[in-house]
Amino acid sequence: MISYLEGKLKRIYDDRITVLVGGIGYDVLVPSYVMSEIKKSHAQDSDISLFISFNQTERQPKPVIVGFKNDLDRQFFELFISVEDIGPAAAIKAIVMPIRDIARAIEEKDIRTLKLLKGIGDRKAQKIIATLKGKVAKYALIPEVAVPIETKEDFRKEVEYVLVNQLGHKTIEARKMIEEAIKRNPHISSSEELFEEVYRGENSDKRGIH
């Protein structure tokens, strides 16, 4: 089992990073708020250290490695995935705000705030409160830290980089694809959504749909 990794940051993807440790590259999934912090404070090939939640079950035999910048966040994550119907993959997507704020919402039975988490509706919010209330007070006391929010310009650059450097599109072509995607859907708020809209547009063009 892996509980901590320390190595070189080799690559940043949309939802994960690759950390090189002793000649081995580990793909580490990270929640969006952790990714924002990494993008702000780390350059490629810089040193990075992460506390790891290692998850592997009979139902999910492929290991899922999730990284956090501090051990309290890792501990909270492992409590969070103990809630029925919330596995590691769903939890990574759901945790879009600092752990401190989620813990406070649980302790205060604040369903409205919990529903701001991606994929969490009324029923799951109630399950989270029923399972974790009284267990997460210490996480609600984590000092508030300003977390940089990914701007539209940030994720446009990320998508352009992938289209050009990893997928082989020309820069002018990639920028046109991005512009058209944002025109079709101006409410795009992440690189993941932008990739999806770019793909949708390209697929429509191939089928002759306008």
Rosetta blueprint (number, residue, H / E / L):
1 M L
2 I L
3 S L
4 Y E
5 L E
6 E E
7 G E
8 K E
9 L E
10 K E
11 R E
12 I E
13 Y L
14 D L
15 D L
16 R E
17 I E
18 T E
19 V E
20 L E
21 V E
22 G L
23 G L
24 I E
25 G E
26 Y E
27 D E
28 V E
29 L E
30 V L
31 P L
32 S H
33 Y H
34 V H
35 M H
36 S H
37 E H
38 I H
39 K H
40 K H
41 S H
42 H L
43 A L
44 Q L
45 D L
46 S L
47 D E
48 I E
49 S E
50 L E
51 F E
52 I E
53 S E
54 F E
55 N E
56 Q L
57 T L
58 E L
59 R L
60 Q L
61 P L
62 K L
63 P L
64 V E
65 I E
66 V E
67 G E
68 F E
69 K L
70 N L
71 D H
72 L H
73 D H
74 R H
75 Q H
76 F H
77 F H
78 E H
79 L H
80 F H
81 I L
82 S L
83 V L
84 E L
85 D L
86 I L
87 G L
88 P H
89 A H
90 A H
91 A H
92 I H
93 K H
94 A H
95 I L
96 V L
97 M L
98 P L
99 I H
100 R H
101 D H
102 I H
103 A H
104 R H
105 A H
106 I H
107 E H
108 E L
109 K L
110 D L
111 I H
112 R H
113 T H
114 L H
115 K L
116 L L
117 L L
118 K L
119 G L
120 I L
121 G L
122 D H
123 R H
124 K H
125 A H
126 Q H
127 K H
128 I H
129 I H
130 A H
131 T H
132 L H
133 K L
134 G L
135 K L
136 V L
137 A H
138 K H
139 Y H
140 A H
141 L L
142 I L
143 P L
144 E L
145 V L
146 A L
147 V L
148 P L
149 I L
150 E L
151 T L
152 K H
153 E H
154 D H
155 F H
156 R H
157 K H
158 E H
159 V H
160 E H
161 Y H
162 V H
163 L H
164 V H
165 N H
166 Q H
167 L L
168 G L
169 H L
170 K L
171 T H
172 I H
173 E H
174 A H
175 R H
176 K H
177 M H
178 I H
179 E H
180 E H
181 A H
182 I H
183 K H
184 R H
185 N L
186 P L
187 H L
188 I L
189 S L
190 S L
191 S H
192 E H
193 E H
194 L H
195 F H
196 E H
197 E H
198 V H
199 Y H
200 R H
201 G H
202 E H
203 N H
204 S H
205 D H
206 K H
207 R L
208 G L
209 I L
210 H L
